[in-house]
Amino acid sequence: MIDTALFRDGMSRLAGAVNLITTDGAAGRHGFTASAVCSVTDTPATLLVCMNRAVSARAAFEQNGTLCVNVLCGVHEPLSNLFASRAASMEERFAAAQWRTGDTGAPILADGAVAFDCTIDLIQEVGTHSVLFCRIVGVHLFEDAVDTLVWGSRRYHRLPVQTRP
């Protein structure tokens, strides 16, 4: 068995985009910060999102059946911290930014790098986390984004956005 502290130290070196995972619907408006997001396949376009089962909003994501992966820009570092805070209410979190509504009803950050509007197709429980397989129904690229926010080595970094020639 791998030591938990060693695993976490190793994972701190695996940098990942910082995202706000949001949902809205019958179970209410909820969101949290996550870096454990990755693509699964492009046919059909699918992402996976890992959510700690201790997240108070877990049941809301399951009941709403939708979510949006909002990829953050460098200016969103305070917003990332707010959505990661257990002390901040959902009202405080969402009041700190401007939002649009996606086709699924999930909140889309109005000035992110990119947003993936999704329906949740499958939830698989693995250890302490729920792995959500999410079918993408809309991709929203924000042309004004100059960078993306990344978490690695236990701190934030900014990577410039590259556009296709």
N, C-alpha and C positions, 0 to 999 in steps of 0.2 A: 504494500500500500504506500502511496506517495504521501509525504508529509504535507499537511495543508499550508503551512507557512512557506515551504519551498515551492509548492504549486503557485501560490499567490505571487511570490517574488518572480517566478518565471513568467507568469502571465502579465506582470507589470511591464515587461519588455515587449509585449505584443500590442503595439499601438492600434487604436481603432477610432473611427469617427465617433463624435459625440452627437447623440440624437435625443430628441424629445419624442417619446412614444405617447400619443394622445388618442382618446376615444370619447365619444359622446353618443347618447341614446337613452333608452329607457332606464338604464342603470346609472345615468348621470355622466357628467364630464369629469374625466380623470386624466392624469398624465404623470410620467416619471422619466428620469434621465437614464439612458442606456448606451453602452458602447458594444454590447454583445448582439450585433446585428450583422447579417451577411446575406449575400445572394445564394439561392439554392439552384435555380434554373431560369433560363429566359423563355422556355416554352413548357408550360405557361409561366409567365413572369411571376416569380415567387421569392419572397424573402423569409428568413427566420429571425425571430426576436426572442431573446432569452430574458425571462422575467423571474426574479426571485419570488418564490411562493409566499414570502412574508410581506410582499408589497400589499398594502391595504386595498389597492384598487384592482387586484387580480380578478376578483369575481365580476367586477364591472366590465372588464375587457372581455371576459368569457360571455357574459350576458349580452353585451352590445354586439359582439361578433364582428366588430370593425376596429381598425386602428389606422393611424397615420404615423409613418416614420419621418420625422422632421429633422433633416441633417442641418446642424448648426454652423454658423459662421463665427469667426473670431470674436466679433462684438457680443456674441451671446454667452460668453463665459459666465457672467452673473446669472443669466437665466438658467443655464445648466445647473449651477449651484442651488438655485432656488427650487427647481424641480427635483433635485436630489435630496433636499432638506426634509426631514421628517417633521420639523417644526412648522413648516409653511402649509397653510390650508390650500385646497384646490382653488378656492376663490382668489387667494393671494398669487398663486402661481400663474393663473390665466390672466389676471389683471395686469401683469407685468409686461405683456406683449400684445401685439395686434394679431388677430386671427381671422381666417376665412373658413368656410365650411366646404369640405370635400364632397364628392359625389356619394360617399358612404355615410356622410354626416359627421365624420371625424374632423376635429380642428386641425387646420393647416396654418402653420406659422407664416405670417404675411411676408416676412423678409429673410427666410432661410436660404440655404444653398440649394436644396432640392427637397421635395416632399413626395413620399410614396403613399398614396391613398390605397388602403387594402381591406379586404375581407379576411377574417380568420378562418382558414379551412380545417386546421387540425391543431390540437394542443396535446403535446406529449410531456408527461412528467418524468424528469430525470434528476434524481438526487434532490437538491434544495431548490431546483428551478423548474419552471414550466417553459417548454420550447414551443413557441407559436409559429406555425407555418402559415404565411400570409400571402394570398393571391393579390397581386397588384392590379388595381382597376384604373389607376390614374397616376401619372408622373408629372410633377410640376417643377420645372427648372426655373430658377430665378436668375435672370440675366445680370442683375446688379451685384450678385455675390462675387466678392473678390478673393475670399478664402474659405476654407472649411476648418472647423475646430476638431482637433484630434487629442485623445488622451493616451499618453504613453509615459513610462518611467515615473508614474504617479504625479504627473502634472500635465497641464494643457500646452498644446503647440498649435500653430497655425500653418496650414499648407495653402499655397496659392491655387486658385481655381484655374484650370487649363481648359480652354475651349477648343473645339475642333477647328482645324484650318478650313 
